[in-house]
Amino acid sequence: MPTEQPIDFTHMPDARGHFGPYGGLFVSETLMEPLQELRDAYEKYLQDADFLAELDADLANYVGRPSPVYFAERLSRENGGARIYLKREDLNHTGAHKVNNTIGQALLAKRMGKRRIIAETGAGQHGVATATVAARLGLECVVYMGEVDIARQEANVYRMKLLGARVESVSSGSKTLKDALNEAMRDWVTHIDNTFYIIGTVAGPHPYPAMVRDFQAVIGREARVQMQQQTGALPDALVACVGGGSNAIGLFHPFLNDASVAMYGVEAAGDGLDSGRHAAPLCAGSPGVLHGNRTYLMEDPNGQIIETHSISAGLDYPGVGPEHAWLKDVGRVSYVAITDDEALTAFHTLTRVEGIIPALESSHAIAYALKLAREMGEQQTILVNLSGRGDKDMHTVAARDGLKI
Amino acid sequence: MSRISDRFKQLEERGRVALIPFVTAGDPGPAVTVPLMHAMVEAGADIIELGVPFSDPMADGPVIQRASERALEQGVCLRDVLGMVRKFRERDEATPVVLMGYLNPIEVMGYEAFALAAAEAGVDGVLTVDLPPEEADDLLSSLRPRDIDPIFLMAPTTTDERMQHICDTASGFVYYVSVKGITGAGHLAVGDVAAKTAQIRKHTRLPVGVGFGIKDANTAQAVAQVADAVIVGSVLVQRIEELRETPDEIAPAIAMILSSMRQAIDLI
């Protein structure tokens, strides 16, 4: 009798970019050939020793990797239950995990001879990370950002400008991340010959979901070794916030075949999943096609994309990476949601108890980890991806507390 | 044989190049569209392309984006658009209608349900901008049994190999996007278009339509010399936007633009 083989979760996507029914290549004809060129280049350089050596050197010397894993001892003790460890992506250059990917894609752009970089951004972290690498490599950089996000992330807008990027305000649709992505796509299709589009998350047409994941998987590869060194074992659970899902997939992917490791992706419940004002397509959306891939979306019964809400601009997106959609359907990862209020409470808790100010995005992961830990034993461990630092969110948090700074 | 193939056959016999106007259904309001469709036919349109409003029209420039937003503000959805086609068919059984839009509204309705409803309404072709042939098998297997032609785009970046694949998958006609860019962007270069349409004809006997970048009667005429169909959109939608406060003036104004294009095309 042949024994049933466990699913290999790490072989996705297939040759055409499908994760089960999700992912794929849903773009206008003009982009098909450029995406093929990108696939060819990516597949080539993924095997290229010089490219990988340059990438590793940049991650070490420019980004500051490996990022530490930190045992949040006081937080764990005061919260009760499982021991909570933090993967400190907030300590990366530019203050979030986003730079892991922009370094990789910018090196690819350079190899492909593209002198102009474009990007979309929500919270501004990906925009800053893109402007940063563009400055370093001397590439022209244009960042598309929704009008609403520009207003709530002024500091990051100024940062991008200091770095020499042009920030284009997007005033169509809901004026947030999804519209910035539409506008970046329009730019790309118009300037296809000299332009490289650095997508910031694990969404978009093939090969972006796989490519961005592969660049972000350095998080999980490091964490796997670090946890074993510090605790002698793999963690019992991983927790990461999910907007598009790049920091989550980066942490999860190297652990997917470790059956003992439970995984939780935390979406933004905004005012609550029942309120309709949230950004939780995996928890409360349905499958559809947007931005080049099939995935779970926030959409109305007529297939129109609906506006999302989250206190965190980086989670305020109506779609999610197709690999997450697949991991949800096959049951490998549990997707849960945390409200604005719960995230804010966790933000304050981590700040006061550990002296670490988390990004509001990451605060969603912290909030869920605190809940989860209380249901687990003291000998168990949870590893949370602290995907970014909270400096960019000072105005938002102060405003919620009725203060103006 | 589909209504689209019929129409191109008739045009070929008469030595006439097709004029295909695009308007967004429900822009600036749902009541405007059906009378506008009839007026366009009277002004010389051979096939009508009806845009299905979508919240995230990634391949469209600002003019058609705003048209989509106006229609969505009026609550116009895919089912309403099918209703407009059904109403149009009460008076016009000959002019083919092609729906042009994005996949998600069709995806959410369900391919079979959509194909049935579209056939019943009298839709003849479907062009989903973000659905390349590589992903289209399932939708095609719903459309084909209902004689609805899948219309596919080709672009300046399309290689010979892809051209062959697209031509093998398409029916009705193929649509050459004449500029690298979004709808309403830039001016097309007639020489480049001539070279590309010639290249496309090596792969297919289907009629070749050319769109994107046709802004006036002169460009329409130049394109008509190398194409089987001239597709014009943003310039019409722009005029509709200008007249959105006085919707009664829309049909005559659009008819006027189309008449001048018709005359210019027929001169060749």
HADDOCK unambig.tbl for C-alpha pairs under 7 A between the chains (distance, minus, plus):
assign (segid A and resid 26 and name CA) (segid B and resid 130 and name CA) 4.92 0.50 0.50
assign (segid A and resid 26 and name CA) (segid B and resid 131 and name CA) 5.26 0.50 0.50
assign (segid A and resid 26 and name CA) (segid B and resid 132 and name CA) 6.57 0.50 0.50
assign (segid A and resid 27 and name CA) (segid B and resid 130 and name CA) 4.26 0.50 0.50
assign (segid A and resid 27 and name CA) (segid B and resid 131 and name CA) 6.32 0.50 0.50
assign (segid A and resid 27 and name CA) (segid B and resid 132 and name CA) 6.84 0.50 0.50
assign (segid A and resid 28 and name CA) (segid B and resid 59 and name CA) 6.90 0.50 0.50
assign (segid A and resid 28 and name CA) (segid B and resid 129 and name CA) 5.34 0.50 0.50
assign (segid A and resid 28 and name CA) (segid B and resid 130 and name CA) 4.68 0.50 0.50
assign (segid A and resid 28 and name CA) (segid B and resid 131 and name CA) 6.89 0.50 0.50
assign (segid A and resid 28 and name CA) (segid B and resid 132 and name CA) 6.81 0.50 0.50
assign (segid A and resid 29 and name CA) (segid B and resid 132 and name CA) 6.45 0.50 0.50
assign (segid A and resid 29 and name CA) (segid B and resid 153 and name CA) 6.04 0.50 0.50
assign (segid A and resid 29 and name CA) (segid B and resid 154 and name CA) 6.00 0.50 0.50
assign (segid A and resid 29 and name CA) (segid B and resid 155 and name CA) 6.07 0.50 0.50
assign (segid A and resid 30 and name CA) (segid B and resid 155 and name CA) 5.12 0.50 0.50
assign (segid A and resid 30 and name CA) (segid B and resid 156 and name CA) 6.96 0.50 0.50
assign (segid A and resid 30 and name CA) (segid B and resid 157 and name CA) 5.67 0.50 0.50
assign (segid A and resid 30 and name CA) (segid B and resid 158 and name CA) 6.84 0.50 0.50
assign (segid A and resid 30 and name CA) (segid B and resid 180 and name CA) 6.80 0.50 0.50
assign (segid A and resid 33 and name CA) (segid B and resid 157 and name CA) 6.22 0.50 0.50
assign (segid A and resid 33 and name CA) (segid B and resid 158 and name CA) 6.42 0.50 0.50
assign (segid A and resid 173 and name CA) (segid B and resid 55 and name CA) 6.96 0.50 0.50
assign (segid A and resid 182 and name CA) (segid B and resid 56 and name CA) 6.84 0.50 0.50
assign (segid A and resid 182 and name CA) (segid B and resid 58 and name CA) 4.98 0.50 0.50
assign (segid A and resid 185 and name CA) (segid B and resid 58 and name CA) 6.62 0.50 0.50
assign (segid A and resid 186 and name CA) (segid B and resid 58 and name CA) 6.31 0.50 0.50
assign (segid A and resid 186 and name CA) (segid B and resid 59 and name CA) 6.22 0.50 0.50
assign (segid A and resid 186 and name CA) (segid B and resid 181 and name CA) 6.91 0.50 0.50
assign (segid A and resid 186 and name CA) (segid B and resid 182 and name CA) 6.27 0.50 0.50
assign (segid A and resid 189 and name CA) (segid B and resid 180 and name CA) 6.16 0.50 0.50
assign (segid A and resid 189 and name CA) (segid B and resid 181 and name CA) 5.03 0.50 0.50
assign (segid A and resid 190 and name CA) (segid B and resid 180 and name CA) 5.23 0.50 0.50
assign (segid A and resid 190 and name CA) (segid B and resid 181 and name CA) 3.87 0.50 0.50
assign (segid A and resid 190 and name CA) (segid B and resid 182 and name CA) 6.77 0.50 0.50
assign (segid A and resid 288 and name CA) (segid B and resid 104 and name CA) 5.83 0.50 0.50
assign (segid A and resid 288 and name CA) (segid B and resid 107 and name CA) 6.43 0.50 0.50
assign (segid A and resid 288 and name CA) (segid B and resid 108 and name CA) 6.53 0.50 0.50
assign (segid A and resid 289 and name CA) (segid B and resid 103 and name CA) 6.72 0.50 0.50
assign (segid A and resid 289 and name CA) (segid B and resid 104 and name CA) 5.18 0.50 0.50
assign (segid A and resid 302 and name CA) (segid B and resid 77 and name CA) 6.26 0.50 0.50
assign (segid A and resid 302 and name CA) (segid B and resid 78 and name CA) 7.00 0.50 0.50
assign (segid A and resid 302 and name CA) (segid B and resid 105 and name CA) 5.73 0.50 0.50
assign (segid A and resid 302 and name CA) (segid B and resid 108 and name CA) 6.70 0.50 0.50
assign (segid A and resid 303 and name CA) (segid B and resid 104 and name CA) 5.45 0.50 0.50
assign (segid A and resid 303 and name CA) (segid B and resid 105 and name CA) 4.19 0.50 0.50
assign (segid A and resid 303 and name CA) (segid B and resid 108 and name CA) 5.38 0.50 0.50
assign (segid A and resid 304 and name CA) (segid B and resid 54 and name CA) 6.12 0.50 0.50
assign (segid A and resid 304 and name CA) (segid B and resid 55 and name CA) 5.49 0.50 0.50
assign (segid A and resid 304 and name CA) (segid B and resid 105 and name CA) 6.66 0.50 0.50
assign (segid A and resid 305 and name CA) (segid B and resid 55 and name CA) 5.91 0.50 0.50
